[in-house]
């Protein structure tokens, strides 16, 4: 599945619509980094890897900016644990 994830900088979130359902990853910026605070994929869009792609997109953005990431959201923390290629980003 190809997702058209959008970065809504004003709202500090990454978002994508999947079959009419809004899925989001919220973050907050702090000194030199990003805190991923919330990942929401409603059940109607679940089981398709959407949350993982939202986290990957946020981490790729943080990497591009040279930021560290605090995965406050339990899903983002677990995802990072499973993907050691992003370990150096963890704050």
Jmol script that loads the backbone (N, CA, C; Angstrom):
load data "model"
ATOM      1  N   UNK A   1       0.843  -1.180   0.000  1.00  0.00           N
ATOM      2  CA  UNK A   1       0.000   0.000   0.000  1.00  0.00           C
ATOM      3  C   UNK A   1       0.891   1.247   0.000  1.00  0.00           C
ATOM      4  N   UNK A   2       0.627   2.135  -0.899  1.00  0.00           N
ATOM      5  CA  UNK A   2       1.352   3.393  -0.978  1.00  0.00           C
ATOM      6  C   UNK A   2       0.534   4.455  -0.240  1.00  0.00           C
ATOM      7  N   UNK A   3       1.169   5.125   0.713  1.00  0.00           N
ATOM      8  CA  UNK A   3       0.479   6.138   1.510  1.00  0.00           C
ATOM      9  C   UNK A   3       0.989   7.522   1.154  1.00  0.00           C
ATOM     10  N   UNK A   4       0.077   8.461   1.056  1.00  0.00           N
ATOM     11  CA  UNK A   4       0.422   9.851   0.778  1.00  0.00           C
ATOM     12  C   UNK A   4       0.409  10.622   2.096  1.00  0.00           C
ATOM     13  N   UNK A   5       1.448  10.403   2.909  1.00  0.00           N
ATOM     14  CA  UNK A   5       1.537  11.034   4.219  1.00  0.00           C
ATOM     15  C   UNK A   5       1.931  12.496   4.046  1.00  0.00           C
ATOM     16  N   UNK A   6       1.166  13.360   4.685  1.00  0.00           N
ATOM     17  CA  UNK A   6       1.396  14.799   4.611  1.00  0.00           C
ATOM     18  C   UNK A   6       1.946  15.301   5.941  1.00  0.00           C
ATOM     19  N   UNK A   7       2.830  16.287   5.880  1.00  0.00           N
ATOM     20  CA  UNK A   7       3.360  16.915   7.088  1.00  0.00           C
ATOM     21  C   UNK A   7       2.626  18.223   7.301  1.00  0.00           C
ATOM     22  N   UNK A   8       1.836  18.282   8.352  1.00  0.00           N
ATOM     23  CA  UNK A   8       1.115  19.494   8.717  1.00  0.00           C
ATOM     24  C   UNK A   8       1.951  20.191   9.797  1.00  0.00           C
ATOM     25  N   UNK A   9       2.881  21.025   9.369  1.00  0.00           N
ATOM     26  CA  UNK A   9       3.825  21.661  10.301  1.00  0.00           C
ATOM     27  C   UNK A   9       3.117  22.537  11.329  1.00  0.00           C
ATOM     28  N   UNK A  10       2.098  23.247  10.897  1.00  0.00           N
ATOM     29  CA  UNK A  10       1.376  24.134  11.812  1.00  0.00           C
ATOM     30  C   UNK A  10       0.732  23.382  12.966  1.00  0.00           C
ATOM     31  N   UNK A  11       0.233  22.193  12.699  1.00  0.00           N
ATOM     32  CA  UNK A  11      -0.397  21.374  13.733  1.00  0.00           C
ATOM     33  C   UNK A  11       0.604  20.434  14.399  1.00  0.00           C
ATOM     34  N   UNK A  12       1.832  20.422  13.929  1.00  0.00           N
ATOM     35  CA  UNK A  12       2.880  19.516  14.397  1.00  0.00           C
ATOM     36  C   UNK A  12       2.378  18.071  14.351  1.00  0.00           C
ATOM     37  N   UNK A  13       2.081  17.651  13.124  1.00  0.00           N
ATOM     38  CA  UNK A  13       1.599  16.285  12.942  1.00  0.00           C
ATOM     39  C   UNK A  13       1.864  15.802  11.526  1.00  0.00           C
ATOM     40  N   UNK A  14       1.939  14.499  11.403  1.00  0.00           N
ATOM     41  CA  UNK A  14       1.947  13.826  10.107  1.00  0.00           C
ATOM     42  C   UNK A  14       0.585  13.170   9.995  1.00  0.00           C
ATOM     43  N   UNK A  15      -0.002  13.235   8.803  1.00  0.00           N
ATOM     44  CA  UNK A  15      -1.358  12.719   8.649  1.00  0.00           C
ATOM     45  C   UNK A  15      -1.551  12.078   7.286  1.00  0.00           C
ATOM     46  N   UNK A  16      -2.475  11.130   7.282  1.00  0.00           N
ATOM     47  CA  UNK A  16      -2.820  10.460   6.041  1.00  0.00           C
ATOM     48  C   UNK A  16      -4.265   9.974   6.162  1.00  0.00           C
ATOM     49  N   UNK A  17      -4.974  10.011   5.057  1.00  0.00           N
ATOM     50  CA  UNK A  17      -6.336   9.501   5.023  1.00  0.00           C
ATOM     51  C   UNK A  17      -6.308   8.142   4.345  1.00  0.00           C
ATOM     52  N   UNK A  18      -6.899   7.154   4.995  1.00  0.00           N
ATOM     53  CA  UNK A  18      -6.963   5.802   4.460  1.00  0.00           C
ATOM     54  C   UNK A  18      -8.436   5.410   4.368  1.00  0.00           C
ATOM     55  N   UNK A  19      -8.930   5.293   3.157  1.00  0.00           N
ATOM     56  CA  UNK A  19     -10.330   4.946   2.902  1.00  0.00           C
ATOM     57  C   UNK A  19     -11.292   5.800   3.724  1.00  0.00           C
ATOM     58  N   UNK A  20     -11.047   7.105   3.709  1.00  0.00           N
ATOM     59  CA  UNK A  20     -11.930   8.045   4.383  1.00  0.00           C
ATOM     60  C   UNK A  20     -11.694   8.201   5.874  1.00  0.00           C
ATOM     61  N   UNK A  21     -10.683   7.526   6.412  1.00  0.00           N
ATOM     62  CA  UNK A  21     -10.382   7.586   7.845  1.00  0.00           C
ATOM     63  C   UNK A  21      -9.074   8.346   8.052  1.00  0.00           C
ATOM     64  N   UNK A  22      -9.093   9.341   8.937  1.00  0.00           N
ATOM     65  CA  UNK A  22      -7.901  10.150   9.215  1.00  0.00           C
ATOM     66  C   UNK A  22      -7.001   9.437  10.229  1.00  0.00           C
ATOM     67  N   UNK A  23      -5.738   9.296   9.884  1.00  0.00           N
ATOM     68  CA  UNK A  23      -4.722   8.680  10.745  1.00  0.00           C
ATOM     69  C   UNK A  23      -3.642   9.733  10.981  1.00  0.00           C
ATOM     70  N   UNK A  24      -3.152   9.833  12.236  1.00  0.00           N
ATOM     71  CA  UNK A  24      -2.212  10.912  12.554  1.00  0.00           C
ATOM     72  C   UNK A  24      -1.109  10.459  13.504  1.00  0.00           C
ATOM     73  N   UNK A  25      -0.018  11.178  13.425  1.00  0.00           N
ATOM     74  CA  UNK A  25       1.066  11.099  14.395  1.00  0.00           C
ATOM     75  C   UNK A  25       1.323  12.528  14.843  1.00  0.00           C
ATOM     76  N   UNK A  26       1.143  12.783  16.134  1.00  0.00           N
ATOM     77  CA  UNK A  26       1.372  14.112  16.698  1.00  0.00           C
ATOM     78  C   UNK A  26       2.754  14.167  17.323  1.00  0.00           C
ATOM     79  N   UNK A  27       3.377  15.335  17.231  1.00  0.00           N
ATOM     80  CA  UNK A  27       4.682  15.518  17.853  1.00  0.00           C
ATOM     81  C   UNK A  27       4.769  16.924  18.425  1.00  0.00           C
ATOM     82  N   UNK A  28       5.770  17.124  19.272  1.00  0.00           N
ATOM     83  CA  UNK A  28       6.088  18.448  19.791  1.00  0.00           C
ATOM     84  C   UNK A  28       7.574  18.680  19.578  1.00  0.00           C
ATOM     85  N   UNK A  29       7.922  19.911  19.277  1.00  0.00           N
ATOM     86  CA  UNK A  29       9.326  20.267  19.119  1.00  0.00           C
ATOM     87  C   UNK A  29       9.855  20.835  20.420  1.00  0.00           C
ATOM     88  N   UNK A  30      11.084  20.475  20.717  1.00  0.00           N
ATOM     89  CA  UNK A  30      11.792  21.004  21.873  1.00  0.00           C
ATOM     90  C   UNK A  30      13.205  21.304  21.408  1.00  0.00           C
ATOM     91  N   UNK A  31      14.055  21.765  22.297  1.00  0.00           N
ATOM     92  CA  UNK A  31      15.424  22.107  21.920  1.00  0.00           C
ATOM     93  C   UNK A  31      16.102  20.966  21.179  1.00  0.00           C
ATOM     94  N   UNK A  32      16.355  21.171  19.904  1.00  0.00           N
ATOM     95  CA  UNK A  32      17.100  20.205  19.113  1.00  0.00           C
ATOM     96  C   UNK A  32      16.442  18.865  18.913  1.00  0.00           C
ATOM     97  N   UNK A  33      15.125  18.795  19.088  1.00  0.00           N
ATOM     98  CA  UNK A  33      14.517  17.494  18.907  1.00  0.00           C
ATOM     99  C   UNK A  33      13.011  17.494  18.787  1.00  0.00           C
ATOM    100  N   UNK A  34      12.515  16.285  18.680  1.00  0.00           N
ATOM    101  CA  UNK A  34      11.096  16.023  18.474  1.00  0.00           C
ATOM    102  C   UNK A  34      10.653  14.993  19.501  1.00  0.00           C
ATOM    103  N   UNK A  35       9.489  15.213  20.080  1.00  0.00           N
ATOM    104  CA  UNK A  35       8.865  14.218  20.943  1.00  0.00           C
ATOM    105  C   UNK A  35       7.616  13.718  20.225  1.00  0.00           C
ATOM    106  N   UNK A  36       7.583  12.432  19.929  1.00  0.00           N
ATOM    107  CA  UNK A  36       6.391  11.843  19.318  1.00  0.00           C
ATOM    108  C   UNK A  36       5.433  11.549  20.464  1.00  0.00           C
ATOM    109  N   UNK A  37       4.303  12.244  20.466  1.00  0.00           N
ATOM    110  CA  UNK A  37       3.391  12.188  21.602  1.00  0.00           C
ATOM    111  C   UNK A  37       2.192  11.280  21.407  1.00  0.00           C
ATOM    112  N   UNK A  38       1.814  11.040  20.169  1.00  0.00           N
ATOM    113  CA  UNK A  38       0.557  10.316  19.957  1.00  0.00           C
ATOM    114  C   UNK A  38       0.515   9.767  18.533  1.00  0.00           C
ATOM    115  N   UNK A  39       0.107   8.534  18.396  1.00  0.00           N
ATOM    116  CA  UNK A  39      -0.125   7.944  17.071  1.00  0.00           C
ATOM    117  C   UNK A  39      -1.529   7.364  17.087  1.00  0.00           C
ATOM    118  N   UNK A  40      -2.360   7.784  16.132  1.00  0.00           N
ATOM    119  CA  UNK A  40      -3.750   7.325  16.096  1.00  0.00           C
ATOM    120  C   UNK A  40      -4.079   6.757  14.720  1.00  0.00           C
ATOM    121  N   UNK A  41      -4.435   5.478  14.718  1.00  0.00           N
ATOM    122  CA  UNK A  41      -4.962   4.822  13.523  1.00  0.00           C
ATOM    123  C   UNK A  41      -6.257   4.149  13.956  1.00  0.00           C
ATOM    124  N   UNK A  42      -7.406   4.708  13.554  1.00  0.00           N
ATOM    125  CA  UNK A  42      -8.680   4.108  13.943  1.00  0.00           C
ATOM    126  C   UNK A  42      -8.791   2.660  13.449  1.00  0.00           C
ATOM    127  N   UNK A  43      -9.584   1.844  14.136  1.00  0.00           N
ATOM    128  CA  UNK A  43      -9.722   0.431  13.776  1.00  0.00           C
ATOM    129  C   UNK A  43     -10.060   0.178  12.301  1.00  0.00           C
ATOM    130  N   UNK A  44     -10.827   1.059  11.699  1.00  0.00           N
ATOM    131  CA  UNK A  44     -11.210   0.870  10.290  1.00  0.00           C
ATOM    132  C   UNK A  44     -10.005   0.895   9.356  1.00  0.00           C
ATOM    133  N   UNK A  45      -8.902   1.507   9.789  1.00  0.00           N
ATOM    134  CA  UNK A  45      -7.697   1.586   8.953  1.00  0.00           C
ATOM    135  C   UNK A  45      -6.570   0.727   9.525  1.00  0.00           C
ATOM    136  N   UNK A  46      -6.849   0.010  10.587  1.00  0.00           N
ATOM    137  CA  UNK A  46      -5.827  -0.776  11.267  1.00  0.00           C
ATOM    138  C   UNK A  46      -5.371  -2.003  10.494  1.00  0.00           C
ATOM    139  N   UNK A  47      -4.253  -2.556  10.934  1.00  0.00           N
ATOM    140  CA  UNK A  47      -3.739  -3.792  10.364  1.00  0.00           C
ATOM    141  C   UNK A  47      -3.090  -3.663   9.000  1.00  0.00           C
ATOM    142  N   UNK A  48      -2.778  -2.465   8.603  1.00  0.00           N
ATOM    143  CA  UNK A  48      -2.205  -2.235   7.263  1.00  0.00           C
ATOM    144  C   UNK A  48      -0.817  -1.612   7.311  1.00  0.00           C
ATOM    145  N   UNK A  49      -0.294  -1.430   8.511  1.00  0.00           N
ATOM    146  CA  UNK A  49       1.028  -0.831   8.639  1.00  0.00           C
ATOM    147  C   UNK A  49       1.034   0.687   8.589  1.00  0.00           C
ATOM    148  N   UNK A  50      -0.132   1.299   8.719  1.00  0.00           N
ATOM    149  CA  UNK A  50      -0.217   2.762   8.621  1.00  0.00           C
ATOM    150  C   UNK A  50       0.541   3.438   9.760  1.00  0.00           C
ATOM    151  N   UNK A  51       0.360   2.965  10.991  1.00  0.00           N
ATOM    152  CA  UNK A  51       1.036   3.581  12.137  1.00  0.00           C
ATOM    153  C   UNK A  51       2.552   3.498  11.966  1.00  0.00           C
ATOM    154  N   UNK A  52       3.036   2.361  11.515  1.00  0.00           N
ATOM    155  CA  UNK A  52       4.472   2.198  11.299  1.00  0.00           C
ATOM    156  C   UNK A  52       5.005   3.158  10.252  1.00  0.00           C
ATOM    157  N   UNK A  53       4.247   3.366   9.198  1.00  0.00           N
ATOM    158  CA  UNK A  53       4.684   4.300   8.158  1.00  0.00           C
ATOM    159  C   UNK A  53       4.647   5.743   8.651  1.00  0.00           C
ATOM    160  N   UNK A  54       3.691   6.063   9.506  1.00  0.00           N
ATOM    161  CA  UNK A  54       3.673   7.400  10.100  1.00  0.00           C
ATOM    162  C   UNK A  54       4.921   7.614  10.955  1.00  0.00           C
ATOM    163  N   UNK A  55       5.274   6.613  11.770  1.00  0.00           N
ATOM    164  CA  UNK A  55       6.467   6.728  12.609  1.00  0.00           C
ATOM    165  C   UNK A  55       7.717   6.824  11.739  1.00  0.00           C
ATOM    166  N   UNK A  56       7.824   5.978  10.734  1.00  0.00           N
ATOM    167  CA  UNK A  56       8.994   6.006   9.850  1.00  0.00           C
ATOM    168  C   UNK A  56       9.138   7.380   9.182  1.00  0.00           C
ATOM    169  N   UNK A  57       8.035   7.940   8.732  1.00  0.00           N
ATOM    170  CA  UNK A  57       8.067   9.242   8.079  1.00  0.00           C
ATOM    171  C   UNK A  57       8.534  10.325   9.048  1.00  0.00           C
ATOM    172  N   UNK A  58       8.020  10.290  10.278  1.00  0.00           N
ATOM    173  CA  UNK A  58       8.433  11.273  11.282  1.00  0.00           C
ATOM    174  C   UNK A  58       9.920  11.126  11.608  1.00  0.00           C
ATOM    175  N   UNK A  59      10.398   9.895  11.742  1.00  0.00           N
ATOM    176  CA  UNK A  59      11.801   9.669  12.057  1.00  0.00           C
ATOM    177  C   UNK A  59      12.706  10.074  10.903  1.00  0.00           C
ATOM    178  N   UNK A  60      12.284   9.813   9.686  1.00  0.00           N
ATOM    179  CA  UNK A  60      13.077  10.241   8.536  1.00  0.00           C
ATOM    180  C   UNK A  60      13.173  11.764   8.481  1.00  0.00           C
ATOM    181  N   UNK A  61      12.084  12.428   8.825  1.00  0.00           N
ATOM    182  CA  UNK A  61      12.095  13.889   8.859  1.00  0.00           C
ATOM    183  C   UNK A  61      13.051  14.384   9.945  1.00  0.00           C
ATOM    184  N   UNK A  62      12.977  13.775  11.131  1.00  0.00           N
ATOM    185  CA  UNK A  62      13.871  14.150  12.231  1.00  0.00           C
ATOM    186  C   UNK A  62      15.325  13.925  11.844  1.00  0.00           C
ATOM    187  N   UNK A  63      15.595  12.820  11.183  1.00  0.00           N
ATOM    188  CA  UNK A  63      16.968  12.528  10.742  1.00  0.00           C
ATOM    189  C   UNK A  63      17.462  13.605   9.779  1.00  0.00           C
ATOM    190  N   UNK A  64      16.597  13.987   8.849  1.00  0.00           N
ATOM    191  CA  UNK A  64      16.959  15.019   7.870  1.00  0.00           C
ATOM    192  C   UNK A  64      17.271  16.348   8.566  1.00  0.00           C
ATOM    193  N   UNK A  65      16.558  16.643   9.655  1.00  0.00           N
ATOM    194  CA  UNK A  65      16.755  17.893  10.397  1.00  0.00           C
ATOM    195  C   UNK A  65      17.902  17.805  11.403  1.00  0.00           C
ATOM    196  N   UNK A  66      18.420  16.601  11.644  1.00  0.00           N
ATOM    197  CA  UNK A  66      19.486  16.425  12.621  1.00  0.00           C
ATOM    198  C   UNK A  66      18.983  16.416  14.059  1.00  0.00           C
ATOM    199  N   UNK A  67      17.711  16.040  14.250  1.00  0.00           N
ATOM    200  CA  UNK A  67      17.089  16.051  15.568  1.00  0.00           C
ATOM    201  C   UNK A  67      17.179  14.690  16.237  1.00  0.00           C
ATOM    202  N   UNK A  68      17.148  14.708  17.565  1.00  0.00           N
ATOM    203  CA  UNK A  68      16.931  13.518  18.367  1.00  0.00           C
ATOM    204  C   UNK A  68      15.427  13.387  18.578  1.00  0.00           C
ATOM    205  N   UNK A  69      14.979  12.166  18.872  1.00  0.00           N
ATOM    206  CA  UNK A  69      13.549  11.898  19.011  1.00  0.00           C
ATOM    207  C   UNK A  69      13.277  11.203  20.343  1.00  0.00           C
ATOM    208  N   UNK A  70      12.325  11.746  21.089  1.00  0.00           N
ATOM    209  CA  UNK A  70      11.843  11.107  22.311  1.00  0.00           C
ATOM    210  C   UNK A  70      10.508  10.445  21.976  1.00  0.00           C
ATOM    211  N   UNK A  71      10.469   9.119  21.929  1.00  0.00           N
ATOM    212  CA  UNK A  71       9.218   8.432  21.601  1.00  0.00           C
ATOM    213  C   UNK A  71       8.323   8.310  22.839  1.00  0.00           C
ATOM    214  N   UNK A  72       7.612   9.370  23.174  1.00  0.00           N
ATOM    215  CA  UNK A  72       6.715   9.381  24.322  1.00  0.00           C
ATOM    216  C   UNK A  72       5.549   8.420  24.092  1.00  0.00           C
ATOM    217  N   UNK A  73       5.069   8.359  22.888  1.00  0.00           N
ATOM    218  CA  UNK A  73       3.996   7.445  22.494  1.00  0.00           C
ATOM    219  C   UNK A  73       4.514   6.005  22.578  1.00  0.00           C
ATOM    220  N   UNK A  74       3.765   5.134  23.235  1.00  0.00           N
ATOM    221  CA  UNK A  74       4.218   3.743  23.419  1.00  0.00           C
ATOM    222  C   UNK A  74       4.374   3.013  22.090  1.00  0.00           C
ATOM    223  N   UNK A  75       3.516   3.302  21.122  1.00  0.00           N
ATOM    224  CA  UNK A  75       3.653   2.648  19.819  1.00  0.00           C
ATOM    225  C   UNK A  75       4.963   3.064  19.157  1.00  0.00           C
ATOM    226  N   UNK A  76       5.264   4.354  19.165  1.00  0.00           N
ATOM    227  CA  UNK A  76       6.504   4.837  18.545  1.00  0.00           C
ATOM    228  C   UNK A  76       7.723   4.247  19.245  1.00  0.00           C
ATOM    229  N   UNK A  77       7.675   4.134  20.571  1.00  0.00           N
ATOM    230  CA  UNK A  77       8.797   3.548  21.318  1.00  0.00           C
ATOM    231  C   UNK A  77       9.000   2.088  20.920  1.00  0.00           C
ATOM    232  N   UNK A  78       7.916   1.331  20.843  1.00  0.00           N
ATOM    233  CA  UNK A  78       8.012  -0.083  20.461  1.00  0.00           C
ATOM    234  C   UNK A  78       8.501  -0.221  19.025  1.00  0.00           C
ATOM    235  N   UNK A  79       8.036   0.649  18.143  1.00  0.00           N
ATOM    236  CA  UNK A  79       8.452   0.599  16.742  1.00  0.00           C
ATOM    237  C   UNK A  79       9.950   0.855  16.644  1.00  0.00           C
ATOM    238  N   UNK A  80      10.427   1.846  17.380  1.00  0.00           N
ATOM    239  CA  UNK A  80      11.864   2.154  17.351  1.00  0.00           C
ATOM    240  C   UNK A  80      12.686   0.989  17.901  1.00  0.00           C
ATOM    241  N   UNK A  81      12.176   0.320  18.922  1.00  0.00           N
ATOM    242  CA  UNK A  81      12.875  -0.851  19.469  1.00  0.00           C
ATOM    243  C   UNK A  81      13.044  -1.939  18.416  1.00  0.00           C
ATOM    244  N   UNK A  82      12.062  -2.069  17.538  1.00  0.00           N
ATOM    245  CA  UNK A  82      12.082  -3.114  16.501  1.00  0.00           C
ATOM    246  C   UNK A  82      12.865  -2.712  15.259  1.00  0.00           C
ATOM    247  N   UNK A  83      13.280  -1.456  15.175  1.00  0.00           N
ATOM    248  CA  UNK A  83      13.982  -0.952  13.995  1.00  0.00           C
ATOM    249  C   UNK A  83      15.293  -0.288  14.410  1.00  0.00           C
ATOM    250  N   UNK A  84      16.325  -1.102  14.631  1.00  0.00           N
ATOM    251  CA  UNK A  84      17.601  -0.568  15.120  1.00  0.00           C
ATOM    252  C   UNK A  84      18.257   0.433  14.176  1.00  0.00           C
ATOM    253  N   UNK A  85      17.837   0.479  12.932  1.00  0.00           N
ATOM    254  CA  UNK A  85      18.406   1.450  12.002  1.00  0.00           C
ATOM    255  C   UNK A  85      18.048   2.891  12.384  1.00  0.00           C
ATOM    256  N   UNK A  86      17.131   3.058  13.350  1.00  0.00           N
ATOM    257  CA  UNK A  86      16.773   4.386  13.833  1.00  0.00           C
ATOM    258  C   UNK A  86      17.252   4.637  15.267  1.00  0.00           C
ATOM    259  N   UNK A  87      18.038   3.712  15.819  1.00  0.00           N
ATOM    260  CA  UNK A  87      18.461   3.791  17.227  1.00  0.00           C
ATOM    261  C   UNK A  87      19.219   5.082  17.537  1.00  0.00           C
ATOM    262  N   UNK A  88      20.016   5.561  16.598  1.00  0.00           N
ATOM    263  CA  UNK A  88      20.826   6.757  16.876  1.00  0.00           C
ATOM    264  C   UNK A  88      19.987   8.015  17.037  1.00  0.00           C
ATOM    265  N   UNK A  89      18.729   7.952  16.650  1.00  0.00           N
ATOM    266  CA  UNK A  89      17.841   9.124  16.785  1.00  0.00           C
ATOM    267  C   UNK A  89      17.241   9.244  18.174  1.00  0.00           C
ATOM    268  N   UNK A  90      17.233   8.152  18.926  1.00  0.00           N
ATOM    269  CA  UNK A  90      16.543   8.158  20.225  1.00  0.00           C
ATOM    270  C   UNK A  90      17.213   9.129  21.190  1.00  0.00           C
ATOM    271  N   UNK A  91      16.379   9.989  21.768  1.00  0.00           N
ATOM    272  CA  UNK A  91      16.876  10.976  22.739  1.00  0.00           C
ATOM    273  C   UNK A  91      17.039  10.325  24.103  1.00  0.00           C
TER     274      UNK A  91
END
end "model"
wireframe off; spacefill off
backbone 0.3
color backbone group
